[in-house]
Amino acid sequence: MPADASNASAIPLRQLRLRPKTLLQTWRIGDAGIAQEWQFCAAIEGKGLMLAPLPGQKMAPVANGARYGVQGFTGQYDFQFETQAVGTFDAPFVYALLAWPEAVQARLVRQALRVRTLLPAQLSPVTMKGETQAASVLDLSASGALVETLHPMGDVGDTLRISFVVDADGEKTQITTEAVICHRRAMEAPSRERLGLSFRALPKTERLVLSIYLKDIADTLDAA
C-alpha cells in the first residue's frame, strides 16, 4: 500500500497510465495469506483489468467473486484499490480478470520516473545488529526502491543501508545510501519479503546518475 496512506487521494484508474508489465500485488480481503504477484497486461475501461502470472510462474489461485486488494507503483504514484475477481481465463493467454474499480487511492510521491529493474544489491541494518544480505532491486526511482530480500530485514520505520550498481551512459556507478522502510509485505516463500524503501540524503552526484539511468530505461520502454 502507499507508504503514507493519509496523504492518498481518490483518482480515476486511467490517471495512473499503467504500462504493460507493471508489477502488481494482490491479496484477498480478510485473508491473512501471502500476497500474489502479477504483471498488468491490459484494461478495458469501465469493465476490467487483465493480470497475467509473471514469466515462468503458474496461475495463482483466484476465488471468483471474492474481494481483492491491489497495490502497485507507477512512474509517479504509489496506489492501491479494492475490487472483485471476475474470473480466470486461458485464451488468448492465461490471465485473471478483475473488475474495473470506481477509483483508486493514490499518492503522488515523485515527479521522476520509477521503472522496473532487476539489480543485485546489498542490504545491512544501520541502527541494529545484523549481517549484510543479498537483495534484488525490483523497481527504482531517484528517491526510493522496491527490493526483495530472502530473509526479514526490519520493520516499517527502520533504517537500512543499501548498495547497488547502475550503468549510466556506459559507466558503472555504485550507489550507496541509507533508506527507510516505508512498507513491507511477505511473499510466497516463508522468509521472503518485499520492502519499499525511501532513500535518505542521497548525494547529488548519485541522484544525477540515477536520473540518467532511469531515463535511459524509460526511453527504451517507450521505443519498444
C-alpha positions as CSV (number, residue, x, y, z in Angstrom):
1,M,0.0,0.0,0.0
2,P,1.1,3.6,-0.2
3,A,3.8,4.4,2.2
4,D,1.7,7.2,3.8
5,A,-2.0,6.3,3.2
6,S,-3.1,9.5,5.0
7,N,-1.8,11.5,2.0
8,A,-3.5,9.4,-0.6
9,S,-6.4,10.7,-2.6
10,A,-9.0,9.1,-4.8
11,I,-8.3,9.3,-8.6
12,P,-9.6,7.5,-11.7
13,L,-7.7,4.4,-12.6
14,R,-7.0,5.8,-16.0
15,Q,-5.0,8.6,-14.4
16,L,-2.3,6.1,-13.4
17,R,-1.5,5.3,-17.0
18,L,-0.5,1.8,-16.2
19,R,2.1,0.3,-18.5
20,P,2.0,-3.3,-19.7
21,K,4.2,-5.5,-17.4
22,T,3.8,-3.1,-14.5
23,L,4.3,-5.2,-11.3
24,L,1.2,-5.6,-9.1
25,Q,0.5,-7.4,-5.9
26,T,-2.9,-8.7,-4.9
27,W,-4.3,-10.2,-1.7
28,R,-7.7,-11.5,-0.7
29,I,-9.5,-9.1,1.6
30,G,-9.9,-10.6,5.1
31,D,-7.3,-13.3,4.4
32,A,-4.0,-13.2,6.2
33,G,-2.4,-15.2,3.5
34,I,0.6,-14.3,1.3
35,A,0.3,-11.7,-1.4
36,Q,0.4,-12.8,-5.0
37,E,2.4,-11.1,-7.8
38,W,1.2,-10.3,-11.3
39,Q,2.0,-8.3,-14.3
40,F,-0.6,-5.9,-15.7
41,C,-1.4,-6.7,-19.3
42,A,-4.3,-4.5,-20.4
43,A,-7.6,-2.9,-19.3
44,I,-11.0,-2.3,-20.8
45,E,-12.2,1.0,-19.3
46,G,-15.3,0.5,-17.2
47,K,-15.1,-3.3,-17.4
48,G,-11.9,-4.8,-16.1
49,L,-8.2,-5.3,-15.7
50,M,-6.3,-8.3,-17.1
51,L,-3.4,-9.6,-15.0
52,A,-1.0,-12.3,-16.1
53,P,1.3,-14.5,-14.0
54,L,4.9,-13.5,-14.0
55,P,7.1,-15.3,-16.6
56,G,7.8,-18.8,-15.5
57,Q,5.2,-18.8,-12.8
58,K,1.8,-20.7,-12.7
59,M,-1.6,-19.0,-12.4
60,A,-2.2,-18.2,-8.7
61,P,-5.5,-19.3,-7.2
62,V,-8.2,-16.7,-7.6
63,A,-11.6,-17.0,-5.9
64,N,-14.2,-15.8,-8.4
65,G,-16.5,-13.2,-6.8
66,A,-14.1,-12.6,-3.9
67,R,-12.9,-9.1,-2.9
68,Y,-9.2,-8.4,-3.5
69,G,-6.8,-5.6,-2.6
70,V,-4.4,-4.5,-5.3
71,Q,-1.3,-2.3,-4.9
72,G,1.5,-1.2,-7.2
73,F,3.9,1.6,-8.3
74,T,3.9,3.6,-11.4
75,G,6.3,6.3,-12.6
76,Q,4.6,8.8,-10.3
77,Y,2.2,7.1,-7.9
78,D,2.0,4.6,-5.1
79,F,-1.5,3.3,-5.3
80,Q,-4.0,0.7,-4.0
81,F,-7.6,-0.2,-4.5
82,E,-10.1,-2.9,-3.8
83,T,-12.0,-4.8,-6.5
84,Q,-13.7,-8.1,-7.2
85,A,-12.3,-11.1,-9.1
86,V,-14.4,-11.8,-12.2
87,G,-12.7,-15.0,-13.3
88,T,-9.6,-16.7,-14.8
89,F,-9.1,-17.4,-18.5
90,D,-6.7,-19.3,-20.7
91,A,-7.3,-17.7,-24.1
92,P,-5.9,-15.8,-25.8
93,F,-3.4,-16.2,-22.9
94,V,-3.6,-17.2,-19.2
95,Y,-4.9,-14.2,-17.2
96,A,-7.1,-13.2,-14.3
97,L,-9.8,-10.6,-14.8
98,L,-10.5,-8.1,-12.0
99,A,-13.5,-5.7,-12.1
100,W,-12.8,-2.1,-13.0
101,P,-12.6,0.0,-9.8
102,E,-14.6,3.2,-9.4
103,A,-11.5,4.9,-8.0
104,V,-8.0,4.1,-6.6
105,Q,-6.3,5.6,-3.6
106,A,-3.0,7.1,-4.9
107,R,-0.3,9.2,-3.5
108,L,1.9,11.3,-5.8
109,V,5.4,10.5,-4.5
110,R,7.7,11.9,-7.1
111,Q,7.8,13.6,-10.5
112,A,10.8,11.5,-11.5
113,L,10.1,8.2,-13.3
114,R,10.1,4.9,-11.4
115,V,10.9,1.9,-13.5
116,R,11.2,-1.9,-13.2
117,T,14.7,-3.2,-12.8
118,L,16.4,-6.4,-11.6
119,L,19.6,-5.2,-10.0
120,P,21.6,-7.2,-7.4
121,A,22.0,-5.2,-4.1
122,Q,23.4,-5.5,-0.6
123,L,21.3,-4.6,2.5
124,S,22.5,-4.1,6.0
125,P,21.0,-2.7,9.2
126,V,22.1,0.8,10.4
127,T,20.6,1.1,13.8
128,M,20.7,-2.5,14.9
129,K,23.0,-5.5,14.7
130,G,22.7,-7.8,11.8
131,E,24.6,-9.2,8.8
132,T,24.7,-7.8,5.3
133,Q,22.5,-9.9,3.0
134,A,21.9,-10.0,-0.8
135,A,18.8,-8.5,-2.2
136,S,17.3,-7.6,-5.6
137,V,16.1,-4.1,-6.6
138,L,12.8,-4.7,-8.5
139,D,11.9,-1.1,-9.2
140,L,13.8,2.1,-8.8
141,S,13.5,5.9,-8.7
142,A,15.8,8.7,-7.8
143,S,14.2,8.7,-4.3
144,G,13.4,5.1,-3.5
145,A,13.2,1.5,-4.5
146,L,11.3,-1.8,-4.1
147,V,13.6,-4.6,-3.0
148,E,13.2,-8.3,-2.4
149,T,15.0,-10.0,0.4
150,L,15.5,-13.7,1.2
151,H,15.2,-13.0,5.0
152,P,13.4,-10.3,7.0
153,M,15.4,-7.1,7.4
154,G,13.4,-5.0,9.8
155,D,10.1,-3.2,10.4
156,V,8.5,-0.2,8.9
157,G,10.4,2.9,10.1
158,D,13.7,1.1,10.4
159,T,16.8,2.4,8.5
160,L,18.9,0.2,6.3
161,R,22.0,0.8,4.2
162,I,21.6,-0.3,0.5
163,S,24.2,-0.6,-2.1
164,F,23.8,-1.4,-5.8
165,V,25.5,-0.7,-9.2
166,V,23.9,1.1,-12.2
167,D,25.2,1.6,-15.7
168,A,24.6,5.1,-16.8
169,D,25.9,6.3,-20.1
170,G,28.2,3.3,-20.3
171,E,29.8,3.9,-16.9
172,K,29.1,1.7,-13.9
173,T,28.5,3.6,-10.7
174,Q,28.0,2.2,-7.2
175,I,25.1,3.8,-5.3
176,T,25.3,3.5,-1.5
177,T,22.8,5.3,0.7
178,E,20.7,4.9,3.8
179,A,17.0,4.2,3.3
180,V,13.9,4.0,5.5
181,I,11.5,1.0,5.2
182,C,8.1,2.5,4.2
183,H,6.2,-0.7,3.8
184,R,6.9,-4.4,3.8
185,R,5.0,-7.5,2.6
186,A,5.7,-11.2,2.9
187,M,5.9,-13.2,-0.3
188,E,5.1,-16.8,-1.2
189,A,8.2,-18.3,0.4
190,P,8.0,-18.1,4.2
191,S,11.0,-15.8,4.7
192,R,11.0,-13.7,1.5
193,E,9.8,-10.1,1.8
194,R,9.3,-7.1,-0.4
195,L,10.4,-3.8,1.1
196,G,9.5,-0.3,-0.1
197,L,12.5,1.9,0.7
198,S,12.8,5.7,0.7
199,F,16.3,7.0,0.2
200,R,17.8,9.3,2.8
201,A,20.2,12.1,1.9
202,L,21.2,10.6,-1.4
203,P,24.3,12.6,-2.7
204,K,23.6,15.0,-5.6
205,T,26.0,13.2,-7.9
206,E,24.5,9.8,-7.3
207,R,21.0,11.3,-7.7
208,L,22.0,12.6,-11.1
209,V,23.5,9.2,-12.1
210,L,20.2,7.5,-11.1
211,S,18.2,10.1,-13.1
212,I,20.3,9.3,-16.2
213,Y,19.9,5.6,-15.7
214,L,16.1,5.8,-15.2
215,K,15.7,8.0,-18.3
216,D,17.7,5.5,-20.4
217,I,15.4,2.7,-19.3
218,A,12.2,4.8,-19.8
219,D,13.4,5.8,-23.3
220,T,14.0,2.1,-24.1
221,L,10.5,1.1,-22.9
222,D,8.8,3.9,-24.9
223,A,10.6,2.8,-28.0
224,A,9.6,-0.8,-27.6
